[in-house]
Amino acid sequence: MVRNALSFVLLAGFLSAQSAGDTPFEDFIIAVWPEYDNPGILVIYTGTVKSDRLPLPLELRVPHETTVVMEVGQSDTVSDLRPVDLVQRNGAQWVDLTVVRSSFQIEYYFNPFDASESRQAKITLQLNQPLADYHIAIQHPLAAQGFTFSEKEVEAFSDDHGLTYSRTHLPSLAAGS
């Protein structure tokens, strides 16, 4: 089935009282793969934590439709993706974990789509740590026509497999923004 349109809107907010200059991350990337290998969306957070900030408590909001979250980085001895428990708090669903390795990955699937040919998804980025100099990359679904991304300064690029992405760099989001 050809999708007439697919659009993504990014909403960002933070719970931390720290400023973005106090970020514990050397780098932080959000990768969004809509309809990658199922009708939903795969979201992957990867990053590197500054060594003097380990262990790092990390609370990350995920959509209500999320059923399984996987992670790497909570253990010094395990390098495979492992399931993480979801926590209900203040009407939202959260991942609450402690990162003990400098490199981490957290990924989850959710499916906000109905049977309509027009697809739209909103992803809320909300976590307990401030971010600075982070990236968001969205893979364009192969069947999408009229793909749009809410960010204004977007770089389009393709990988070695011919898949197209839109990427934006965001300089920082201070607490409360």
C-alpha positions as CSV (number, residue, x, y, z in Angstrom):
1,M,0.0,0.0,0.0
2,V,1.4,3.4,-0.9
3,R,1.2,6.0,1.8
4,N,0.0,9.4,0.6
5,A,1.8,11.3,3.3
6,L,4.0,10.7,6.3
7,S,4.9,13.5,8.6
8,F,6.7,13.7,11.9
9,V,6.4,16.4,14.6
10,L,9.0,16.5,17.3
11,L,8.0,17.8,20.7
12,A,10.7,18.3,23.3
13,G,10.6,19.0,27.0
14,F,12.7,18.3,30.1
15,L,12.2,17.6,33.7
16,S,15.7,18.3,34.9
17,A,16.6,21.4,36.8
18,Q,20.1,21.4,35.2
19,S,20.9,23.6,32.2
20,A,21.9,22.1,28.9
21,G,25.5,23.1,29.6
22,D,25.5,20.5,32.4
23,T,24.7,17.7,30.0
24,P,26.2,14.3,31.0
25,F,26.4,13.2,27.4
26,E,29.4,13.5,25.0
27,D,26.9,12.7,22.2
28,F,23.2,11.8,21.9
29,I,21.4,10.7,18.8
30,I,17.7,9.8,18.3
31,A,17.1,7.6,15.2
32,V,13.5,7.2,14.1
33,W,12.6,4.4,11.6
34,P,8.9,4.5,10.7
35,E,7.5,1.3,9.2
36,Y,10.9,-0.3,9.2
37,D,10.0,-3.9,9.6
38,N,6.4,-3.6,10.9
39,P,3.6,-1.1,10.8
40,G,4.9,0.9,13.8
41,I,7.9,3.0,14.5
42,L,11.3,2.0,15.8
43,V,13.0,4.7,17.9
44,I,16.6,4.2,18.9
45,Y,18.5,6.4,21.4
46,T,22.3,6.1,21.3
47,G,24.9,8.1,23.1
48,T,28.0,8.3,25.1
49,V,28.0,9.4,28.8
50,K,31.0,11.4,30.1
51,S,33.0,9.1,32.3
52,D,32.9,11.4,35.3
53,R,29.0,11.2,35.2
54,L,28.8,7.4,35.5
55,P,26.7,5.8,36.8
56,L,23.9,7.9,35.2
57,P,20.3,7.7,36.3
58,L,18.3,8.1,33.1
59,E,14.5,8.5,32.9
60,L,13.0,8.6,29.4
61,R,9.4,9.0,28.4
62,V,8.0,6.6,25.8
63,P,4.7,6.7,24.0
64,H,1.6,5.0,25.6
65,E,1.6,2.5,22.7
66,T,5.0,1.2,23.6
67,T,5.0,-2.4,24.9
68,V,8.7,-3.4,24.9
69,V,11.8,-1.4,25.5
70,M,15.3,-2.9,25.0
71,E,18.6,-1.5,26.3
72,V,22.4,-1.9,26.3
73,G,24.4,-0.1,28.9
74,Q,23.0,-1.1,32.3
75,S,25.6,-3.8,32.8
76,D,29.3,-3.9,32.5
77,T,29.2,-7.6,31.5
78,V,26.2,-7.8,29.1
79,S,26.5,-6.4,25.5
80,D,23.2,-7.7,24.1
81,L,19.9,-5.9,24.1
82,R,17.9,-6.7,27.2
83,P,14.3,-5.8,28.1
84,V,13.6,-2.9,30.4
85,D,10.5,-2.6,32.6
86,L,8.1,0.3,31.9
87,V,7.0,2.5,34.7
88,Q,3.7,4.4,34.9
89,R,4.1,7.9,36.4
90,N,1.9,11.0,36.2
91,G,-0.2,9.6,33.4
92,A,2.8,8.8,31.2
93,Q,4.9,5.8,30.5
94,W,8.6,5.9,31.4
95,V,11.8,3.9,31.2
96,D,13.8,4.3,34.4
97,L,17.3,2.9,34.4
98,T,20.9,3.5,35.4
99,V,23.5,3.6,32.7
100,V,26.9,2.2,33.9
101,R,28.8,2.1,30.6
102,S,29.9,5.1,28.6
103,S,28.1,3.8,25.5
104,F,24.4,3.0,25.7
105,Q,21.5,2.2,23.4
106,I,17.8,2.2,24.2
107,E,15.2,1.2,21.6
108,Y,11.4,0.7,21.5
109,Y,8.6,0.2,19.0
110,F,5.2,1.8,19.1
111,N,2.4,2.0,16.6
112,P,0.4,5.2,16.5
113,F,-1.1,4.5,13.1
114,D,-4.6,3.6,12.1
115,A,-5.7,2.1,8.8
116,S,-5.6,5.5,7.0
117,E,-3.2,6.0,4.1
118,S,-2.0,9.3,5.6
119,R,0.3,8.7,8.5
120,Q,1.3,11.2,11.1
121,A,3.3,10.6,14.3
122,K,4.4,12.8,17.2
123,I,7.3,11.8,19.3
124,T,7.8,13.6,22.6
125,L,11.4,13.7,23.8
126,Q,11.4,14.1,27.5
127,L,14.1,12.9,29.9
128,N,15.6,13.8,33.3
129,Q,19.0,14.8,31.9
130,P,19.7,18.0,29.8
131,L,20.9,17.6,26.2
132,A,23.4,19.7,24.2
133,D,24.4,19.2,20.6
134,Y,22.2,16.3,19.8
135,H,20.9,14.9,16.5
136,I,17.7,13.5,15.3
137,A,17.6,11.3,12.1
138,I,14.5,9.9,10.5
139,Q,14.6,7.2,7.9
140,H,12.2,7.9,5.0
141,P,9.8,4.9,4.6
142,L,10.3,3.4,1.2
143,A,6.5,3.7,0.3
144,A,6.1,7.2,1.6
145,Q,5.1,10.0,-0.7
146,G,5.1,13.6,0.5
147,F,7.3,12.8,3.6
148,T,7.7,15.8,5.9
149,F,9.6,16.5,9.1
150,S,8.7,19.4,11.5
151,E,12.2,20.7,11.9
152,K,13.2,23.6,9.6
153,E,17.0,23.0,9.1
154,V,17.1,19.5,7.8
155,E,19.9,17.7,5.9
156,A,18.8,14.9,3.6
157,F,21.3,12.1,2.9
158,S,21.3,8.5,1.7
159,D,23.2,5.5,3.0
160,D,25.0,2.7,1.2
161,H,21.7,0.8,0.8
162,G,19.9,3.7,-0.9
163,L,17.8,4.5,2.1
164,T,17.1,8.2,2.5
165,Y,17.2,10.1,5.8
166,S,16.4,13.5,7.1
167,R,18.7,14.7,9.9
168,T,18.7,17.8,12.1
169,H,21.2,19.0,14.6
170,L,19.7,20.7,17.7
171,P,22.2,22.8,19.7
172,S,20.6,22.4,23.2
173,L,17.4,22.2,25.1
174,A,17.7,23.7,28.6
175,A,15.7,22.5,31.5
176,G,12.0,23.4,31.2
177,S,12.1,24.1,27.5
